[in-house]
């Protein structure tokens, strides 16, 4: 992660010293710039969420996590940038299909990788594909399978800024 330091200086009022000439400069704000890709992971199982986060970090991703669909959507809206959305389709509060739908309304080009361990996994994954998911993974899946799906999903669209 890189940082950018911004210095905003107001003109001195009459009778005040000019801080630019007499005091060392220090940034007023420091902004983190993500040089690595950013993945938002929406998963309600804490063990699975931790495993996905660790695999993504090892693969060079900055990772944002959320345990339900509504929290994931709020995190998406607050994030400076999201390059990949990984969604468990069986989320509380707002399910994964609704999350994909709402995010795709804002960013139709965002690559989405959908996962599920539901008994009707084929039907749910087909619904996710219909909403624009480019990667589909039925649970359980292994590290190599997951990372291959992440790579394929990330490469599926135009480069993201």
N, C-alpha and C positions, 0 to 999 in steps of 0.2 A: 504494500500500500504506500502510495506517495502522499505527501501533504503539500498544500498550497497555503502560504501565509499572505493574508491581505492586510494592508494597513490603510485605514481611513483616517484622515486627519482633517480636523476643522480648522479654519483660519482662526488665529488667536484674536481675542477681543482687544480693544485698545487698552494699553497699560499692562497686558499679560506678556510673559516671556513666550517666545516662539519655541515650542517643545522640539521642533525638528532640528534646531541648531544647538541646543544645550543638553539634551537628554538622549540616551541611546534609544534607538527605535525598537519597539517590540510589537508583534502582531496583535491586533485586536480580535481577530478571528482566525482559527485554523480550520481548514476544510480538508477532510480526507478525500483523496481521489482514488478510486478503485482502478488499479492497473490490471487486476486479475478479473476474470468473468465472475458474475454474481448469480448465484442460484437461490431461489426461494423454495423452501421445502415445506409442504403442508402435510403433516403426518401426526396422527393422534396417539400412536403407540410410542411411548418414550424410548424404549430400547431400539426400535426400528429407526426412530428419528435420530438418535445418537449415532447409530451405525451409518446412516445415509450422510449425516453431517461429516463424520470422520472420513468416509470414502471421498466425498466431494472436496474436502480440505486437502487431502492427500493428492487429489487430481488438480489442485491449483485454483480452486474456486473460493471466493468469499461466499459465506453461506448465511442466509437469513432463515430462521425456523419459525414455524407456527404450529400450534397443536389443534387448531380448528379452522374451518373455512373462513369464518368471519375475521378472525385474527390475521389469517394469511392475506385476505383482501385488503385489510387496513395496512398491513406491512407493505404490500405491493404499492399502494397509493403513496405511502411515506418514503419509499425507497428512491434514492437518486437514480438507480438503474437496476433492472433485473434482466438478465440474459437468458435465463432458463427457469421454468416453473415445473417443479416436481410435485405431483398431487396424488395423495391417496384418495380414492373415490368415495370411501366410507368415512367421511369426517363428521364430527358433531357440529352443531350450530348451523353451518352452511355446508352442504355436501360438496364433494369434489367436482361434480358436474356443474353445479351452480357457480362454483368458483371459476372453473374454466370459462364458462359462458360470460361471466361478468368481466374477467380480465381480457378476454378476446374482443369484447366490445370496445375496450380502450386501446388494446395493442394486438391487432389481428396477426401480426408477424411474430409474436413471441413464441418460441418453441416450448411445447408442453409435453412432459413425460408423465403419463398416467399409470398408477399402480393400484392393484386391489387384490385382496385375499378373499373376496366375497364368493359365495357359492355360485352365483350367477355372473362370474367374472367375464365371460365372453360377451354377454349382453351389455354390461357396464363399460367394458373397454371399447366395444363398438360405438356406444353412445358418446364416449370421450373422443373417439376418432371423428365422429360426425361433427363434434364441436370444434375440432381443429387440433386435437392432440396428435403429435407426430411420432411419439413413442408410446408403446403399451407394454406393461410388464405385469403379468400375473404373479402374485406372491405364492410361495417363497421364491426368491431369486438369489443368485450368488453375486459375489463382488465383480467377477469378470463380466457377467451378463449385464449387471447394472451399469458398469463403466462403459461398456460397449453401447448401451442404449443412450447414455448421457452424451457420448461422443456423437452418435448418429443424430440425436435430437438437436444438439448444438450446431451441427453442420447442415441442418436441414433448410435453413432459411438464409436470407441475406445477412451479411455481417452487421452486427449491432454496434451503435456508437455509444 
